[in-house]
Amino acid sequence: MTSHPDRFNTAIDRFDAANREDPHHEQVDEQARPKELAYARRMSAWLDRLAPDASEPLRLAARCQHIRRWTIPRSDYPMDKAGYHRWRATLAKFHAETAGKILKDVGYDDTTIARVQALVRKERLRLDPETQLLEDVACLVFLENYFSDFAKRHDEGKLVDIVRKTWGKMSERGRQAALQLNLAPEIQALLAKALQADKPAA
């Protein structure tokens, strides 16, 4: 694949324009921002920190991972484990298809589009280094920006379980980055408790 900066920048602008339509907002630097636009930019920022030399398909995948996510709400599916997994599977397909249409429109070849879509769907996690890196980035964005609010809505037992599952998805590089996060003291304590509980007994 030959890199064309203008094409890449156009794709990023199109992804951002799609996410700018999110009706849900959050405060970022004291300004209300569309939630999925804020998420996408955090994904790109973390990827730049972990892998400044990341490939173009990976950079594209990071930016569009949650593209137009609000259009398929969790509430449309049963509020049980099976419903959650159906929702996540539907989202993965939707994000990949939505991104693929934009990438086609701006001139990307089928091979590159297929690669971005495979990354967005998190195919071959643990076997594919780029898929694993994308998962690390997603976990870091969650821990740094969303876990604190999530923690306010759930009991400690559930939170410890979530942290342990998140930790289990990450590579050693991602885990080391997570340990350097500047989290609130209560979140740091919860993280430490979850990781201690994850250690095998002596």
Secondary structure, DSSP 8 states (H G I E B T S, - for coil): ----HHHHHHHHHHHHHHHTT-S-EEEETTEEEEHHHHHHHHHHHHHHHH-TT--HHHHHHHHHTTTTGGGS-GGGS-SSHHHHHHHHHHHHHHHHHHHHHHHHHTT--HHHHHHHHHHHTTTTTTTSHHHHHHHHHHHHHHHHHTHHHHHTTS-HHHHHHHHHHHHHHS-HHHHHHHHT----HHHHHHHHHHHHHHS---
